[in-house]
Amino acid sequence: MRSIVSGAVCCLLVSVVLLAAGCTGAEEPEKDCVKEGVTFNGTVTYVDLEGGFWGITGDNGGHFYPTNLPGECQVEGLHVRMTAVPAEEGVGIQMWGKRITITEIERI
């Protein structure tokens, strides 16, 4: 009987800890940022992997896979400033960089 009560108490404590961890509120600023997008500079590059695709290497060294890079910007070495948001969930074979959707882009 004692082990049943101990097991129930243990499960209850684990549930409370998991519930509390999910209620930190840390996601709210990120949601606002996602709505507005993030502006950064980078260089367009052709990545010859998995059939080839256009990517962007950020000036900070990050790799980004844009789902909607305009044709006129698909130029090797083109330096751009863009605003982007994380791409909607989707399936792709490109295992290079973070998938983004560009909301604004300009040559610099």
C-alpha positions as CSV (number, residue, x, y, z in Angstrom):
1,M,0.0,0.0,0.0
2,R,2.8,2.3,0.9
3,S,4.5,1.8,-2.5
4,I,1.3,2.7,-4.3
5,V,1.0,6.0,-2.4
6,S,4.7,6.8,-3.0
7,G,4.2,6.1,-6.8
8,A,1.2,8.3,-7.0
9,V,2.9,11.2,-5.1
10,C,5.9,10.9,-7.4
11,C,3.8,11.0,-10.5
12,L,1.9,14.1,-9.1
13,L,5.2,15.9,-8.4
14,V,6.6,15.2,-11.9
15,S,3.3,16.5,-13.4
16,V,3.5,19.7,-11.4
17,V,7.1,20.3,-12.4
18,L,6.4,19.7,-16.1
19,L,3.3,22.0,-16.0
20,A,5.3,24.7,-14.3
21,A,8.1,24.4,-16.9
22,G,5.6,25.0,-19.6
23,C,4.3,28.2,-18.0
24,T,7.4,30.3,-18.0
25,G,6.1,32.9,-20.5
26,A,9.4,32.9,-22.4
27,E,7.6,32.4,-25.7
28,E,5.7,35.7,-25.8
29,P,8.6,38.0,-27.0
30,E,9.6,35.4,-29.6
31,K,6.0,35.4,-31.0
32,D,6.1,39.2,-31.4
33,C,9.5,38.9,-33.2
34,V,8.1,36.3,-35.5
35,K,5.2,38.5,-36.5
36,E,7.5,41.4,-37.4
37,G,10.4,39.5,-38.7
38,V,14.1,40.0,-38.2
39,T,16.2,42.2,-40.5
40,F,19.8,41.1,-41.3
41,N,22.5,41.2,-44.0
42,G,23.9,38.3,-45.8
43,T,25.4,36.9,-49.0
44,V,23.5,34.8,-51.5
45,T,25.2,31.5,-52.4
46,Y,24.5,28.5,-54.5
47,V,24.7,25.4,-52.3
48,D,25.6,22.3,-54.4
49,L,24.0,19.7,-52.1
50,E,21.0,17.5,-52.5
51,G,20.3,18.7,-56.1
52,G,21.4,22.3,-55.5
53,F,19.6,25.3,-54.1
54,W,20.1,28.9,-53.2
55,G,21.0,29.8,-49.6
56,I,22.1,32.9,-47.7
57,T,25.0,33.1,-45.4
58,G,24.4,35.8,-42.8
59,D,27.1,38.3,-42.0
60,N,27.0,36.7,-38.5
61,G,27.9,33.3,-40.1
62,G,24.5,31.7,-39.9
63,H,23.1,29.7,-42.8
64,F,19.5,30.3,-44.0
65,Y,17.5,28.5,-46.6
66,P,14.9,30.9,-48.1
67,T,11.8,29.3,-49.4
68,N,11.0,32.3,-51.6
69,L,14.2,33.9,-52.8
70,P,13.3,36.1,-55.9
71,G,14.8,35.1,-59.2
72,E,16.6,38.4,-59.6
73,C,18.4,37.8,-56.3
74,Q,19.6,34.3,-57.3
75,V,23.1,35.6,-58.0
76,E,26.2,34.1,-56.5
77,G,27.9,36.5,-54.1
78,L,25.1,39.1,-54.1
79,H,25.1,41.0,-50.8
80,V,21.5,41.7,-49.5
81,R,19.6,43.1,-46.6
82,M,16.4,41.3,-45.8
83,T,13.6,40.9,-43.3
84,A,12.5,37.3,-42.8
85,V,10.4,35.2,-40.6
86,P,10.7,31.5,-39.8
87,A,9.2,29.4,-42.6
88,E,5.9,27.6,-42.1
89,E,6.4,24.0,-41.3
90,G,7.1,22.1,-44.5
91,V,9.0,19.2,-46.0
92,G,12.2,19.7,-47.7
93,I,15.4,17.7,-48.4
94,Q,17.7,20.6,-47.8
95,M,19.6,19.9,-44.6
96,W,21.4,23.3,-44.7
97,G,20.5,26.2,-42.6
98,K,17.3,27.5,-41.0
99,R,14.2,27.7,-43.3
100,I,13.0,31.2,-43.7
101,T,10.4,33.2,-45.6
102,I,11.6,36.5,-46.9
103,T,9.2,39.4,-46.4
104,E,11.5,42.2,-47.7
105,I,14.8,42.0,-49.6
106,E,17.1,44.6,-51.2
107,R,20.6,44.6,-52.8
108,I,23.3,46.4,-50.8
